[in-house]
Amino acid sequence: MSENFILNHKYQHLFFDLDRTLWDFEKSALETFSDMFRLFDLKQVGIPSCQEFFTHYSHHNEQLWDMYRDGKIEKELLRDLRFALTLKDFGVENQQLATDIGTFYVEESPRKVNLFPHCHETLEYLRPKYNLHLITNGFSEVQEIKLKSSKLDVFFEEVITSEEAGVKKPNPQIFRYAFSRTGAQAGNSLMIGDDVMVDIVGAQQVGMDQVLFDPHHKHNPMLASFHINDLLELTALL
């Protein structure tokens, strides 16, 4: 009996992460920053280039998201503070500008549709065979726009957000909440995500198998139940 036959009969529910797993977050963000840099004329306030602005932003955004996941700050603070801190790195202290570009980013970035290669093709293959769901830490209203603008919404039966669950990945409670919403169980479910600590360890804590999506070949394949570099590899695995 082949491994694929066993896997096809073991799993009934596939849970996907969205950002950096299906949605190419960095590519969409960079396109938005390019528009932002031009529309707000950021060079005139002392920011040398869009790339430098994005690099500084990414540093602050990552740190603040860690705090947000740990429940140390609210999303409203995160939205503006990441841009205020970035502007401050370049000697610009302008709260109104930080608020304006923060609003622009949240409204525009989910409409810059950039998916990883073979995303739709893979989901088309999986949809008739499994119950497909999403588990995301992203802001509910932003993720909804992303799903609709990319036409990914048609593939998923349930979209579980951290705001609805009241906790964020990797907290085991968000996975238990997802099971209660979908009727799934850890033993017949598979988590597919790019973040080792958030998606993989989170799923491991509830006894759920995992697929680590690693398009840039950064991680040890032994960290998860399965390891892929291209979404299309899921069609061979499942």
N, C-alpha and C positions, 0 to 999 in steps of 0.2 A: 504493500500500500504506500503510495507516494506521500511525501510531506504535504504537498499542496492539497491532496484529497483530505488529509486530516485537518488542515487549517480551514478549508472551506466548510467543514462540518463543525468545527469548534466554535467559530465566531458567528454571532448573529448581528452584533452592533459594532459599528466603527465610529469612534469619536475623534474628530479632527480638531486640531488647533487651527486658527485662521492666520494671524500675522506671522510672517516668515516661514509658514508651512504651505499655505495655498497662495496667500497674498504676498507679493514681493514688497515688503514694507519699505526697505531702503530705497528702492527704485522710485516708488510712488512719492516718498518723502522728498527725495532730491528734486523731482519734477516740481513739487509744490514749492520748495525753497527757491528754486530758480525763478518762478513766477513772483514769489514774495519779495525776493531781492530786487527785482525790477520794479514792481508796482509800488513798493514802499520806499524806493530809492535809497536803499540802505547804505550804498556806497557813500552817499552824501553825508551820512551821519558818522562816518568813520570806520565802516566795516570793509576791509580790503577786498574780500571776494565771497561769493556764495559758498564755495567749498569750505573756507575757513569758518564761516558762520555755522555751517551744518556740522562741522567737526566739533566745535565747542558745544553746540546744542546737543549733539548726541551724547556727550559726556554728562551734561547736566540731566538730560532726560532719563538716562539709564539709572542714575543715582536716585532721582525723584520717583521713578517707577518702582524701584526697590522699596522705597519708603511707603509708597501707595499700596503695594502688595502686602506690606507688613501692617497696614492700617494706621500708619503714623501721620499721614496727611490725607486730605480729601481731594477728590478729582478737580474741584474748582480751583484749588490752590495750585495743583500740579500744572494745569493748563497755562496759567499766566506766569508762574514762577520760573518755569524752565526757560522761557524767553527773556524774562527780566534778568536772570542770572547770565544768560548768554550775551545779552546786550552790555551788561556790566563788565564782562571780560574785555570788551572793546572800549571801555570808558564811557558808555552811554547809559545814563540813568533816566529813563523815560517810561513811567508806568503805563501811560496811555498807549504808547507805541507797543509795549509788550502785550497789552491787552488786545490791541487791534490785530497784531500779527498772530497772536494766539488764536483768536477767533477765526481769522482767515485760514490758518492751518487746519483747524478742526473741521471747518466747512468744506475746504477744497481737497484735502489729501484723500478722503475716501472716494473721490470722483476721478482720481488719477489711477485708472485701472491698469495694474501690472500684476499678472499672475505668474507663478513659476511654470516652466515648460511642462506640457502634457497634463495640466490641471484638469481642464474640462474633459479631455479624453479619458483620463483615469477615473474621474467621478462617473462618467457615462457608463464605463465598464462595471463599476462597483454597485451602482444604484439598484439594478435589478436583483442583485445577489445578497445585499445586506441592508440593514437599517442604518442610514448615515445621519450623524449628528455633529454639532460643533460645541466645543467648550472653549470659551475665550475670556481672557481678563480685560479685553478692550472695552471702552465705553459703549454702552448698549446702542445709543443713537448713531454713533459713528460706524459700528460694525453693521448695523442694519443698512446704512447707505452703501457700504462696501459690497455687501452681499447682493443688493439689488443692482447696483451699477455694473457689477461684474457678471451678473446673471448666475451667480452661485446659489442664490436663495432656493432655486427649484430643486436642488439636490438633497437638501437637509430637512429631515422630519422635525427635529428639535434643535433650537439654538439656545444653549445654556450660557448665560453671561454671569460674570462674577457679581454684578450689581443685583441681579435677580436672586442669586444664591446667597448673597450676604457675606461670602468669603471668596478668596481668590486662590487660584492654583499657586502653589502645590498643596494647599490645605485639603486634607482628605474629604472634608465635608462637601466641597463643590462636586467631587466625583460621586459621593453618595446622593447628593441632590440630583445629579444627572441620572443616576440609576432610578430614582423614584419618579422622575419625569418621564422616562422612556420605557420603564419596565425591564431594563437591562440588569444584568448581574456582572460582577467582576469576571467570573469564569467564562462568560460568553461574549466578552467585550475586548476591544483592542483600541489603545490610544495612539494616535499618530501626531507627533509634534516635533519641533526643532530644538526646544529648550530642555537641556538635560535636567536642571534643577526644578523647573516648573512643570513640564509635561511628563518627563520620564520618571523622575523620583516621585512626583505626585501620584502617578498611576501605580507605581510599585507599592506605595504605602497602602493601597486598598486591594492589592493582590491582582491587579489588572495587567495583562501583557501590553507591551509597548513597541512602537516602531519609531526609531530616531531618524528623522529626516535631516540629512547632513549634506546639503548641496555643495558646500565649500570644503568638504573633507577635513573638518576640524577636530572631530571627536573619535575616541576609541570605540570601534564597533561593538565591543563587549559590554558597553554601558547599558544597553537595552536588549530586549528580547530579539529584536530584529533591527537592522540598520540598512538604510537606503540613501542613495545620493540623488536619485531622480524619482519623481512621483510615479512614473510609468512602471517602476520596479514593483509597485504594489500589485499590478495586474499579474505578474508572475508569482508573487507571494500568495495572493488570494484568488 
